[in-house]
């Protein structure tokens, strides 16, 4: 994932979280609900993103996406057994 400075500014201005469609705070990449599911060090890079380097924000978003994938994958495996 590559983000330009403009894309980061656009993401910061969006009123809704790109993950879950909840309302999110201006300047953050994800809503507080999504951020609360992430480890603290990941959350820091997803707030006040217009003041941060675009490549750092892109990296933080990718890390968050990976974290969510792994998390939800393990929840699925744990709760859903082998059903598909
Ligand atoms: Zn969210």
PDB file of the backbone (N, CA, C, O) and the ligand in Angstrom, with CONECT records:
HET     ZN  A 101       1
ATOM      1  N   UNK A   1       0.843  -1.191   0.000  1.00  0.00           N
ATOM      2  CA  UNK A   1       0.000   0.000   0.000  1.00  0.00           C
ATOM      3  C   UNK A   1       0.879   1.241   0.000  1.00  0.00           C
ATOM      4  O   UNK A   1       1.797   1.381   0.809  1.00  0.00           O
ATOM      5  N   UNK A   2       0.573   2.134  -0.927  1.00  0.00           N
ATOM      6  CA  UNK A   2       1.306   3.394  -0.958  1.00  0.00           C
ATOM      7  C   UNK A   2       0.307   4.542  -0.840  1.00  0.00           C
ATOM      8  O   UNK A   2      -0.713   4.558  -1.528  1.00  0.00           O
ATOM      9  N   UNK A   3       0.600   5.481   0.017  1.00  0.00           N
ATOM     10  CA  UNK A   3      -0.276   6.634   0.192  1.00  0.00           C
ATOM     11  C   UNK A   3       0.495   7.916  -0.085  1.00  0.00           C
ATOM     12  O   UNK A   3       1.652   8.063   0.311  1.00  0.00           O
ATOM     13  N   UNK A   4      -0.162   8.834  -0.767  1.00  0.00           N
ATOM     14  CA  UNK A   4       0.423  10.163  -0.914  1.00  0.00           C
ATOM     15  C   UNK A   4      -0.036  11.023   0.254  1.00  0.00           C
ATOM     16  O   UNK A   4      -0.957  10.674   0.992  1.00  0.00           O
ATOM     17  N   UNK A   5       0.632  12.147   0.391  1.00  0.00           N
ATOM     18  CA  UNK A   5       0.248  13.099   1.438  1.00  0.00           C
ATOM     19  C   UNK A   5      -1.223  13.510   1.281  1.00  0.00           C
ATOM     20  O   UNK A   5      -1.946  13.648   2.268  1.00  0.00           O
ATOM     21  N   UNK A   6      -1.650  13.703   0.035  1.00  0.00           N
ATOM     22  CA  UNK A   6      -3.038  14.082  -0.217  1.00  0.00           C
ATOM     23  C   UNK A   6      -4.019  13.002   0.206  1.00  0.00           C
ATOM     24  O   UNK A   6      -5.079  13.293   0.760  1.00  0.00           O
ATOM     25  N   UNK A   7      -3.654  11.742  -0.063  1.00  0.00           N
ATOM     26  CA  UNK A   7      -4.535  10.641   0.321  1.00  0.00           C
ATOM     27  C   UNK A   7      -4.644  10.523   1.832  1.00  0.00           C
ATOM     28  O   UNK A   7      -5.710  10.218   2.366  1.00  0.00           O
ATOM     29  N   UNK A   8      -3.530  10.768   2.515  1.00  0.00           N
ATOM     30  CA  UNK A   8      -3.560  10.748   3.975  1.00  0.00           C
ATOM     31  C   UNK A   8      -4.474  11.856   4.487  1.00  0.00           C
ATOM     32  O   UNK A   8      -5.273  11.634   5.396  1.00  0.00           O
ATOM     33  N   UNK A   9      -4.356  13.059   3.901  1.00  0.00           N
ATOM     34  CA  UNK A   9      -5.209  14.174   4.309  1.00  0.00           C
ATOM     35  C   UNK A   9      -6.678  13.846   4.033  1.00  0.00           C
ATOM     36  O   UNK A   9      -7.550  14.171   4.839  1.00  0.00           O
ATOM     37  N   UNK A  10      -6.948  13.204   2.897  1.00  0.00           N
ATOM     38  CA  UNK A  10      -8.311  12.817   2.550  1.00  0.00           C
ATOM     39  C   UNK A  10      -8.870  11.800   3.538  1.00  0.00           C
ATOM     40  O   UNK A  10     -10.018  11.903   3.970  1.00  0.00           O
ATOM     41  N   UNK A  11      -8.051  10.829   3.886  1.00  0.00           N
ATOM     42  CA  UNK A  11      -8.466   9.807   4.851  1.00  0.00           C
ATOM     43  C   UNK A  11      -8.750  10.438   6.210  1.00  0.00           C
ATOM     44  O   UNK A  11      -9.705  10.068   6.894  1.00  0.00           O
ATOM     45  N   UNK A  12      -7.911  11.389   6.587  1.00  0.00           N
ATOM     46  CA  UNK A  12      -8.089  12.057   7.882  1.00  0.00           C
ATOM     47  C   UNK A  12      -9.406  12.819   7.932  1.00  0.00           C
ATOM     48  O   UNK A  12     -10.013  12.941   8.996  1.00  0.00           O
ATOM     49  N   UNK A  13      -9.849  13.332   6.791  1.00  0.00           N
ATOM     50  CA  UNK A  13     -11.063  14.154   6.754  1.00  0.00           C
ATOM     51  C   UNK A  13     -12.330  13.331   6.629  1.00  0.00           C
ATOM     52  O   UNK A  13     -13.417  13.847   6.885  1.00  0.00           O
ATOM     53  N   UNK A  14     -12.226  12.088   6.249  1.00  0.00           N
ATOM     54  CA  UNK A  14     -13.424  11.252   6.102  1.00  0.00           C
ATOM     55  C   UNK A  14     -14.140  11.113   7.447  1.00  0.00           C
ATOM     56  O   UNK A  14     -13.499  10.885   8.473  1.00  0.00           O
ATOM     57  N   UNK A  15     -15.469  11.252   7.440  1.00  0.00           N
ATOM     58  CA  UNK A  15     -16.191  11.177   8.715  1.00  0.00           C
ATOM     59  C   UNK A  15     -16.379   9.747   9.211  1.00  0.00           C
ATOM     60  O   UNK A  15     -16.721   9.529  10.374  1.00  0.00           O
ATOM     61  N   UNK A  16     -16.157   8.776   8.331  1.00  0.00           N
ATOM     62  CA  UNK A  16     -16.410   7.392   8.738  1.00  0.00           C
ATOM     63  C   UNK A  16     -15.155   6.535   8.683  1.00  0.00           C
ATOM     64  O   UNK A  16     -14.247   6.772   7.887  1.00  0.00           O
ATOM     65  N   UNK A  17     -15.133   5.542   9.546  1.00  0.00           N
ATOM     66  CA  UNK A  17     -14.023   4.604   9.611  1.00  0.00           C
ATOM     67  C   UNK A  17     -14.028   3.723   8.361  1.00  0.00           C
ATOM     68  O   UNK A  17     -15.074   3.179   8.005  1.00  0.00           O
ATOM     69  N   UNK A  18     -12.877   3.568   7.684  1.00  0.00           N
ATOM     70  CA  UNK A  18     -12.837   2.727   6.479  1.00  0.00           C
ATOM     71  C   UNK A  18     -13.053   1.241   6.772  1.00  0.00           C
ATOM     72  O   UNK A  18     -13.371   0.480   5.858  1.00  0.00           O
ATOM     73  N   UNK A  19     -12.891   0.820   8.008  1.00  0.00           N
ATOM     74  CA  UNK A  19     -13.044  -0.597   8.368  1.00  0.00           C
ATOM     75  C   UNK A  19     -14.480  -0.973   8.696  1.00  0.00           C
ATOM     76  O   UNK A  19     -14.996  -1.975   8.201  1.00  0.00           O
ATOM     77  N   UNK A  20     -15.124  -0.167   9.534  1.00  0.00           N
ATOM     78  CA  UNK A  20     -16.394  -0.609  10.107  1.00  0.00           C
ATOM     79  C   UNK A  20     -17.529   0.377   9.876  1.00  0.00           C
ATOM     80  O   UNK A  20     -18.663   0.097  10.264  1.00  0.00           O
ATOM     81  N   UNK A  21     -17.256   1.543   9.247  1.00  0.00           N
ATOM     82  CA  UNK A  21     -18.286   2.542   8.966  1.00  0.00           C
ATOM     83  C   UNK A  21     -18.808   3.266  10.202  1.00  0.00           C
ATOM     84  O   UNK A  21     -19.791   4.001  10.104  1.00  0.00           O
ATOM     85  N   UNK A  22     -18.189   3.083  11.348  1.00  0.00           N
ATOM     86  CA  UNK A  22     -18.529   3.907  12.500  1.00  0.00           C
ATOM     87  C   UNK A  22     -18.020   5.319  12.250  1.00  0.00           C
ATOM     88  O   UNK A  22     -17.139   5.538  11.418  1.00  0.00           O
ATOM     89  N   UNK A  23     -18.589   6.277  12.984  1.00  0.00           N
ATOM     90  CA  UNK A  23     -18.024   7.628  12.942  1.00  0.00           C
ATOM     91  C   UNK A  23     -16.642   7.597  13.559  1.00  0.00           C
ATOM     92  O   UNK A  23     -16.413   6.938  14.573  1.00  0.00           O
ATOM     93  N   UNK A  24     -15.726   8.315  12.935  1.00  0.00           N
ATOM     94  CA  UNK A  24     -14.393   8.393  13.510  1.00  0.00           C
ATOM     95  C   UNK A  24     -13.994   9.843  13.739  1.00  0.00           C
ATOM     96  O   UNK A  24     -14.624  10.760  13.212  1.00  0.00           O
ATOM     97  N   UNK A  25     -12.972  10.039  14.508  1.00  0.00           N
ATOM     98  CA  UNK A  25     -12.501  11.379  14.810  1.00  0.00           C
ATOM     99  C   UNK A  25     -11.719  11.935  13.631  1.00  0.00           C
ATOM    100  O   UNK A  25     -10.988  11.206  12.961  1.00  0.00           O
ATOM    101  N   UNK A  26     -11.878  13.222  13.383  1.00  0.00           N
ATOM    102  CA  UNK A  26     -11.068  13.899  12.367  1.00  0.00           C
ATOM    103  C   UNK A  26      -9.584  13.721  12.662  1.00  0.00           C
ATOM    104  O   UNK A  26      -9.147  13.861  13.804  1.00  0.00           O
ATOM    105  N   UNK A  27      -8.824  13.415  11.638  1.00  0.00           N
ATOM    106  CA  UNK A  27      -7.384  13.323  11.820  1.00  0.00           C
ATOM    107  C   UNK A  27      -6.889  11.923  12.122  1.00  0.00           C
ATOM    108  O   UNK A  27      -5.687  11.666  12.073  1.00  0.00           O
ATOM    109  N   UNK A  28      -7.804  11.015  12.435  1.00  0.00           N
ATOM    110  CA  UNK A  28      -7.380   9.647  12.696  1.00  0.00           C
ATOM    111  C   UNK A  28      -7.707   8.767  11.496  1.00  0.00           C
ATOM    112  O   UNK A  28      -8.579   9.094  10.692  1.00  0.00           O
ATOM    113  N   UNK A  29      -6.998   7.649  11.387  1.00  0.00           N
ATOM    114  CA  UNK A  29      -7.195   6.766  10.236  1.00  0.00           C
ATOM    115  C   UNK A  29      -8.338   5.790  10.470  1.00  0.00           C
ATOM    116  O   UNK A  29      -9.040   5.411   9.532  1.00  0.00           O
ATOM    117  N   UNK A  30      -8.525   5.381  11.728  1.00  0.00           N
ATOM    118  CA  UNK A  30      -9.588   4.439  12.073  1.00  0.00           C
ATOM    119  C   UNK A  30     -10.380   4.990  13.255  1.00  0.00           C
ATOM    120  O   UNK A  30      -9.902   5.877  13.963  1.00  0.00           O
ATOM    121  N   UNK A  31     -11.588   4.471  13.474  1.00  0.00           N
ATOM    122  CA  UNK A  31     -12.396   4.941  14.595  1.00  0.00           C
ATOM    123  C   UNK A  31     -11.812   4.430  15.920  1.00  0.00           C
ATOM    124  O   UNK A  31     -10.951   3.552  15.942  1.00  0.00           O
ATOM    125  N   UNK A  32     -12.302   5.001  17.008  1.00  0.00           N
ATOM    126  CA  UNK A  32     -11.751   4.618  18.310  1.00  0.00           C
ATOM    127  C   UNK A  32     -12.068   3.162  18.636  1.00  0.00           C
ATOM    128  O   UNK A  32     -11.313   2.506  19.354  1.00  0.00           O
ATOM    129  N   UNK A  33     -13.172   2.661  18.116  1.00  0.00           N
ATOM    130  CA  UNK A  33     -13.531   1.264  18.354  1.00  0.00           C
ATOM    131  C   UNK A  33     -12.516   0.321  17.717  1.00  0.00           C
ATOM    132  O   UNK A  33     -12.053  -0.624  18.356  1.00  0.00           O
ATOM    133  N   UNK A  34     -12.173   0.579  16.457  1.00  0.00           N
ATOM    134  CA  UNK A  34     -11.164  -0.244  15.788  1.00  0.00           C
ATOM    135  C   UNK A  34      -9.807  -0.074  16.464  1.00  0.00           C
ATOM    136  O   UNK A  34      -9.086  -1.047  16.688  1.00  0.00           O
ATOM    137  N   UNK A  35      -9.470   1.176  16.786  1.00  0.00           N
ATOM    138  CA  UNK A  35      -8.157   1.417  17.386  1.00  0.00           C
ATOM    139  C   UNK A  35      -8.031   0.745  18.743  1.00  0.00           C
ATOM    140  O   UNK A  35      -6.939   0.336  19.138  1.00  0.00           O
ATOM    141  N   UNK A  36      -9.152   0.631  19.461  1.00  0.00           N
ATOM    142  CA  UNK A  36      -9.093   0.030  20.797  1.00  0.00           C
ATOM    143  C   UNK A  36      -8.776  -1.458  20.726  1.00  0.00           C
ATOM    144  O   UNK A  36      -8.365  -2.058  21.720  1.00  0.00           O
ATOM    145  N   UNK A  37      -8.970  -2.059  19.542  1.00  0.00           N
ATOM    146  CA  UNK A  37      -8.654  -3.487  19.396  1.00  0.00           C
ATOM    147  C   UNK A  37      -7.193  -3.721  19.034  1.00  0.00           C
ATOM    148  O   UNK A  37      -6.727  -4.859  18.987  1.00  0.00           O
ATOM    149  N   UNK A  38      -6.481  -2.633  18.781  1.00  0.00           N
ATOM    150  CA  UNK A  38      -5.075  -2.758  18.391  1.00  0.00           C
ATOM    151  C   UNK A  38      -4.167  -2.544  19.597  1.00  0.00           C
ATOM    152  O   UNK A  38      -4.552  -1.873  20.555  1.00  0.00           O
ATOM    153  N   UNK A  39      -2.960  -3.115  19.554  1.00  0.00           N
ATOM    154  CA  UNK A  39      -1.978  -2.824  20.603  1.00  0.00           C
ATOM    155  C   UNK A  39      -1.646  -1.331  20.623  1.00  0.00           C
ATOM    156  O   UNK A  39      -1.732  -0.660  19.595  1.00  0.00           O
ATOM    157  N   UNK A  40      -1.272  -0.822  21.777  1.00  0.00           N
ATOM    158  CA  UNK A  40      -1.078   0.621  21.966  1.00  0.00           C
ATOM    159  C   UNK A  40      -0.093   1.227  20.972  1.00  0.00           C
ATOM    160  O   UNK A  40      -0.323   2.323  20.462  1.00  0.00           O
ATOM    161  N   UNK A  41       1.002   0.523  20.695  1.00  0.00           N
ATOM    162  CA  UNK A  41       2.006   1.119  19.812  1.00  0.00           C
ATOM    163  C   UNK A  41       1.488   1.266  18.376  1.00  0.00           C
ATOM    164  O   UNK A  41       1.975   2.117  17.631  1.00  0.00           O
ATOM    165  N   UNK A  42       0.516   0.454  17.987  1.00  0.00           N
ATOM    166  CA  UNK A  42      -0.072   0.593  16.649  1.00  0.00           C
ATOM    167  C   UNK A  42      -1.049   1.757  16.603  1.00  0.00           C
ATOM    168  O   UNK A  42      -1.150   2.452  15.592  1.00  0.00           O
ATOM    169  N   UNK A  43      -1.764   1.966  17.697  1.00  0.00           N
ATOM    170  CA  UNK A  43      -2.768   3.034  17.739  1.00  0.00           C
ATOM    171  C   UNK A  43      -2.143   4.400  17.515  1.00  0.00           C
ATOM    172  O   UNK A  43      -2.717   5.256  16.844  1.00  0.00           O
ATOM    173  N   UNK A  44      -0.956   4.595  18.087  1.00  0.00           N
ATOM    174  CA  UNK A  44      -0.314   5.911  18.045  1.00  0.00           C
ATOM    175  C   UNK A  44      -0.088   6.400  16.626  1.00  0.00           C
ATOM    176  O   UNK A  44      -0.187   7.597  16.355  1.00  0.00           O
ATOM    177  N   UNK A  45       0.214   5.486  15.724  1.00  0.00           N
ATOM    178  CA  UNK A  45       0.506   5.878  14.340  1.00  0.00           C
ATOM    179  C   UNK A  45      -0.763   6.106  13.514  1.00  0.00           C
ATOM    180  O   UNK A  45      -0.683   6.490  12.348  1.00  0.00           O
ATOM    181  N   UNK A  46      -1.925   5.871  14.113  1.00  0.00           N
ATOM    182  CA  UNK A  46      -3.178   6.007  13.371  1.00  0.00           C
ATOM    183  C   UNK A  46      -3.981   7.224  13.799  1.00  0.00           C
ATOM    184  O   UNK A  46      -5.115   7.406  13.356  1.00  0.00           O
ATOM    185  N   UNK A  47      -3.411   8.052  14.648  1.00  0.00           N
ATOM    186  CA  UNK A  47      -4.075   9.304  15.041  1.00  0.00           C
ATOM    187  C   UNK A  47      -3.222  10.492  14.620  1.00  0.00           C
ATOM    188  O   UNK A  47      -2.004  10.387  14.479  1.00  0.00           O
ATOM    189  N   UNK A  48      -3.890  11.627  14.422  1.00  0.00           N
ATOM    190  CA  UNK A  48      -3.217  12.857  13.966  1.00  0.00           C
ATOM    191  C   UNK A  48      -2.383  12.572  12.723  1.00  0.00           C
ATOM    192  O   UNK A  48      -1.246  13.029  12.610  1.00  0.00           O
ATOM    193  N   UNK A  49      -2.950  11.824  11.807  1.00  0.00           N
ATOM    194  CA  UNK A  49      -2.174  11.380  10.652  1.00  0.00           C
ATOM    195  C   UNK A  49      -1.753  12.499   9.698  1.00  0.00           C
ATOM    196  O   UNK A  49      -0.739  12.347   9.016  1.00  0.00           O
ATOM    197  N   UNK A  50      -2.492  13.629   9.616  1.00  0.00           N
ATOM    198  CA  UNK A  50      -2.000  14.677   8.696  1.00  0.00           C
ATOM    199  C   UNK A  50      -0.637  15.228   9.098  1.00  0.00           C
ATOM    200  O   UNK A  50       0.083  15.768   8.258  1.00  0.00           O
ATOM    201  N   UNK A  51      -0.277  15.097  10.370  1.00  0.00           N
ATOM    202  CA  UNK A  51       1.014  15.625  10.821  1.00  0.00           C
ATOM    203  C   UNK A  51       2.126  14.592  10.676  1.00  0.00           C
ATOM    204  O   UNK A  51       3.281  14.868  11.000  1.00  0.00           O
ATOM    205  N   UNK A  52       1.773  13.393  10.185  1.00  0.00           N
ATOM    206  CA  UNK A  52       2.763  12.321  10.101  1.00  0.00           C
ATOM    207  C   UNK A  52       3.199  12.100   8.656  1.00  0.00           C
ATOM    208  O   UNK A  52       2.546  12.540   7.710  1.00  0.00           O
ATOM    209  N   UNK A  53       4.300  11.419   8.523  1.00  0.00           N
ATOM    210  CA  UNK A  53       4.806  11.067   7.207  1.00  0.00           C
ATOM    211  C   UNK A  53       3.860  10.067   6.531  1.00  0.00           C
ATOM    212  O   UNK A  53       3.398   9.119   7.168  1.00  0.00           O
ATOM    213  N   UNK A  54       3.571  10.282   5.233  1.00  0.00           N
ATOM    214  CA  UNK A  54       2.607   9.437   4.534  1.00  0.00           C
ATOM    215  C   UNK A  54       3.045   7.974   4.518  1.00  0.00           C
ATOM    216  O   UNK A  54       2.208   7.078   4.634  1.00  0.00           O
ATOM    217  N   UNK A  55       4.340   7.724   4.376  1.00  0.00           N
ATOM    218  CA  UNK A  55       4.798   6.329   4.319  1.00  0.00           C
ATOM    219  C   UNK A  55       4.645   5.658   5.682  1.00  0.00           C
ATOM    220  O   UNK A  55       4.397   4.455   5.761  1.00  0.00           O
ATOM    221  N   UNK A  56       4.791   6.434   6.749  1.00  0.00           N
ATOM    222  CA  UNK A  56       4.599   5.884   8.093  1.00  0.00           C
ATOM    223  C   UNK A  56       3.130   5.526   8.316  1.00  0.00           C
ATOM    224  O   UNK A  56       2.815   4.486   8.894  1.00  0.00           O
ATOM    225  N   UNK A  57       2.234   6.402   7.849  1.00  0.00           N
ATOM    226  CA  UNK A  57       0.799   6.131   7.980  1.00  0.00           C
ATOM    227  C   UNK A  57       0.421   4.896   7.166  1.00  0.00           C
ATOM    228  O   UNK A  57      -0.347   4.052   7.626  1.00  0.00           O
ATOM    229  N   UNK A  58       0.971   4.798   5.942  1.00  0.00           N
ATOM    230  CA  UNK A  58       0.688   3.636   5.102  1.00  0.00           C
ATOM    231  C   UNK A  58       1.155   2.354   5.777  1.00  0.00           C
ATOM    232  O   UNK A  58       0.460   1.338   5.753  1.00  0.00           O
ATOM    233  N   UNK A  59       2.348   2.412   6.383  1.00  0.00           N
ATOM    234  CA  UNK A  59       2.875   1.246   7.073  1.00  0.00           C
ATOM    235  C   UNK A  59       2.005   0.891   8.275  1.00  0.00           C
ATOM    236  O   UNK A  59       1.742  -0.284   8.532  1.00  0.00           O
ATOM    237  N   UNK A  60       1.563   1.903   9.004  1.00  0.00           N
ATOM    238  CA  UNK A  60       0.726   1.673  10.182  1.00  0.00           C
ATOM    239  C   UNK A  60      -0.614   1.058   9.790  1.00  0.00           C
ATOM    240  O   UNK A  60      -1.136   0.183  10.481  1.00  0.00           O
ATOM    241  N   UNK A  61      -1.163   1.528   8.668  1.00  0.00           N
ATOM    242  CA  UNK A  61      -2.439   0.979   8.199  1.00  0.00           C
ATOM    243  C   UNK A  61      -2.288  -0.472   7.771  1.00  0.00           C
ATOM    244  O   UNK A  61      -3.160  -1.303   8.027  1.00  0.00           O
ATOM    245  N   UNK A  62      -1.163  -0.768   7.110  1.00  0.00           N
ATOM    246  CA  UNK A  62      -0.926  -2.149   6.681  1.00  0.00           C
ATOM    247  C   UNK A  62      -0.738  -3.060   7.885  1.00  0.00           C
ATOM    248  O   UNK A  62      -1.250  -4.179   7.918  1.00  0.00           O
ATOM    249  N   UNK A  63       0.002  -2.567   8.875  1.00  0.00           N
ATOM    250  CA  UNK A  63       0.201  -3.344  10.102  1.00  0.00           C
ATOM    251  C   UNK A  63      -1.132  -3.604  10.790  1.00  0.00           C
ATOM    252  O   UNK A  63      -1.384  -4.702  11.284  1.00  0.00           O
ATOM    253  N   UNK A  64      -1.982  -2.578  10.816  1.00  0.00           N
ATOM    254  CA  UNK A  64      -3.294  -2.730  11.451  1.00  0.00           C
ATOM    255  C   UNK A  64      -4.138  -3.740  10.687  1.00  0.00           C
ATOM    256  O   UNK A  64      -4.797  -4.585  11.292  1.00  0.00           O
ATOM    257  N   UNK A  65      -4.120  -3.656   9.339  1.00  0.00           N
ATOM    258  CA  UNK A  65      -4.896  -4.585   8.519  1.00  0.00           C
ATOM    259  C   UNK A  65      -4.433  -6.019   8.749  1.00  0.00           C
ATOM    260  O   UNK A  65      -5.252  -6.930   8.867  1.00  0.00           O
ATOM    261  N   UNK A  66      -3.110  -6.216   8.812  1.00  0.00           N
ATOM    262  CA  UNK A  66      -2.568  -7.547   9.095  1.00  0.00           C
ATOM    263  C   UNK A  66      -3.024  -8.034  10.457  1.00  0.00           C
ATOM    264  O   UNK A  66      -3.412  -9.190  10.624  1.00  0.00           O
ATOM    265  N   UNK A  67      -2.971  -7.137  11.423  1.00  0.00           N
ATOM    266  CA  UNK A  67      -3.369  -7.509  12.780  1.00  0.00           C
ATOM    267  C   UNK A  67      -4.820  -7.955  12.798  1.00  0.00           C
ATOM    268  O   UNK A  67      -5.154  -8.979  13.394  1.00  0.00           O
ATOM    269  N   UNK A  68      -5.691  -7.177  12.138  1.00  0.00           N
ATOM    270  CA  UNK A  68      -7.114  -7.526  12.101  1.00  0.00           C
ATOM    271  C   UNK A  68      -7.319  -8.864  11.397  1.00  0.00           C
ATOM    272  O   UNK A  68      -8.101  -9.696  11.857  1.00  0.00           O
ATOM    273  N   UNK A  69      -6.618  -9.074  10.279  1.00  0.00           N
ATOM    274  CA  UNK A  69      -6.738 -10.347   9.558  1.00  0.00           C
ATOM    275  C   UNK A  69      -6.378 -11.518  10.444  1.00  0.00           C
ATOM    276  O   UNK A  69      -7.118 -12.498  10.528  1.00  0.00           O
ATOM    277  N   UNK A  70      -5.234 -11.414  11.108  1.00  0.00           N
ATOM    278  CA  UNK A  70      -4.779 -12.499  11.966  1.00  0.00           C
ATOM    279  C   UNK A  70      -5.758 -12.706  13.107  1.00  0.00           C
ATOM    280  O   UNK A  70      -6.122 -13.833  13.443  1.00  0.00           O
ATOM    281  N   UNK A  71      -6.179 -11.581  13.700  1.00  0.00           N
ATOM    282  CA  UNK A  71      -7.089 -11.662  14.835  1.00  0.00           C
ATOM    283  C   UNK A  71      -8.393 -12.342  14.437  1.00  0.00           C
ATOM    284  O   UNK A  71      -8.834 -13.283  15.096  1.00  0.00           O
ATOM    285  N   UNK A  72      -9.010 -11.863  13.356  1.00  0.00           N
ATOM    286  CA  UNK A  72     -10.313 -12.396  12.993  1.00  0.00           C
ATOM    287  C   UNK A  72     -10.197 -13.807  12.443  1.00  0.00           C
ATOM    288  O   UNK A  72     -11.115 -14.613  12.593  1.00  0.00           O
ATOM    289  N   UNK A  73      -9.066 -14.108  11.804  1.00  0.00           N
ATOM    290  CA  UNK A  73      -8.825 -15.472  11.345  1.00  0.00           C
ATOM    291  C   UNK A  73      -8.793 -16.424  12.525  1.00  0.00           C
ATOM    292  O   UNK A  73      -9.414 -17.486  12.488  1.00  0.00           O
ATOM    293  N   UNK A  74      -8.069 -16.048  13.577  1.00  0.00           N
ATOM    294  CA  UNK A  74      -7.949 -16.949  14.719  1.00  0.00           C
ATOM    295  C   UNK A  74      -9.278 -17.080  15.452  1.00  0.00           C
ATOM    296  O   UNK A  74      -9.599 -18.148  15.973  1.00  0.00           O
ATOM    297  N   UNK A  75     -10.064 -15.980  15.494  1.00  0.00           N
ATOM    298  CA  UNK A  75     -11.380 -16.061  16.108  1.00  0.00           C
ATOM    299  C   UNK A  75     -12.260 -17.041  15.339  1.00  0.00           C
ATOM    300  O   UNK A  75     -12.981 -17.845  15.930  1.00  0.00           O
ATOM    301  N   UNK A  76     -12.188 -16.960  14.009  1.00  0.00           N
ATOM    302  CA  UNK A  76     -12.967 -17.843  13.157  1.00  0.00           C
ATOM    303  C   UNK A  76     -12.568 -19.306  13.373  1.00  0.00           C
ATOM    304  O   UNK A  76     -13.421 -20.179  13.537  1.00  0.00           O
ATOM    305  N   UNK A  77     -11.266 -19.554  13.370  1.00  0.00           N
ATOM    306  CA  UNK A  77     -10.784 -20.911  13.569  1.00  0.00           C
ATOM    307  C   UNK A  77     -11.202 -21.438  14.934  1.00  0.00           C
ATOM    308  O   UNK A  77     -11.573 -22.602  15.088  1.00  0.00           O
ATOM    309  N   UNK A  78     -11.132 -20.555  15.913  1.00  0.00           N
ATOM    310  CA  UNK A  78     -11.430 -20.968  17.277  1.00  0.00           C
ATOM    311  C   UNK A  78     -12.905 -21.281  17.444  1.00  0.00           C
ATOM    312  O   UNK A  78     -13.270 -22.311  18.011  1.00  0.00           O
ATOM    313  N   UNK A  79     -13.760 -20.379  16.942  1.00  0.00           N
ATOM    314  CA  UNK A  79     -15.199 -20.522  17.201  1.00  0.00           C
ATOM    315  C   UNK A  79     -15.932 -21.353  16.167  1.00  0.00           C
ATOM    316  O   UNK A  79     -16.960 -21.953  16.478  1.00  0.00           O
ATOM    317  N   UNK A  80     -15.422 -21.401  14.935  1.00  0.00           N
ATOM    318  CA  UNK A  80     -16.197 -21.990  13.850  1.00  0.00           C
ATOM    319  C   UNK A  80     -15.818 -23.407  13.504  1.00  0.00           C
ATOM    320  O   UNK A  80     -16.426 -24.012  12.621  1.00  0.00           O
ATOM    321  N   UNK A  81     -14.817 -23.955  14.186  1.00  0.00           N
ATOM    322  CA  UNK A  81     -14.400 -25.309  13.857  1.00  0.00           C
ATOM    323  C   UNK A  81     -13.953 -25.399  12.409  1.00  0.00           C
ATOM    324  O   UNK A  81     -13.315 -24.478  11.897  1.00  0.00           O
ATOM    325  N   UNK A  82     -14.281 -26.496  11.746  1.00  0.00           N
ATOM    326  CA  UNK A  82     -13.820 -26.709  10.372  1.00  0.00           C
ATOM    327  C   UNK A  82     -14.895 -26.385   9.359  1.00  0.00           C
ATOM    328  O   UNK A  82     -14.708 -26.602   8.162  1.00  0.00           O
ATOM    329  N   UNK A  83     -16.020 -25.868   9.825  1.00  0.00           N
ATOM    330  CA  UNK A  83     -17.090 -25.538   8.888  1.00  0.00           C
ATOM    331  C   UNK A  83     -16.677 -24.419   7.946  1.00  0.00           C
ATOM    332  O   UNK A  83     -15.960 -23.504   8.350  1.00  0.00           O
ATOM    333  N   UNK A  84     -17.116 -24.480   6.707  1.00  0.00           N
ATOM    334  CA  UNK A  84     -16.834 -23.409   5.767  1.00  0.00           C
ATOM    335  C   UNK A  84     -18.087 -22.881   5.148  1.00  0.00           C
ATOM    336  O   UNK A  84     -18.031 -21.966   4.325  1.00  0.00           O
TER     337      UNK A  84
HETATM  338 ZN    ZN A 101     -13.719   1.339  12.842  1.00  0.00          ZN
END
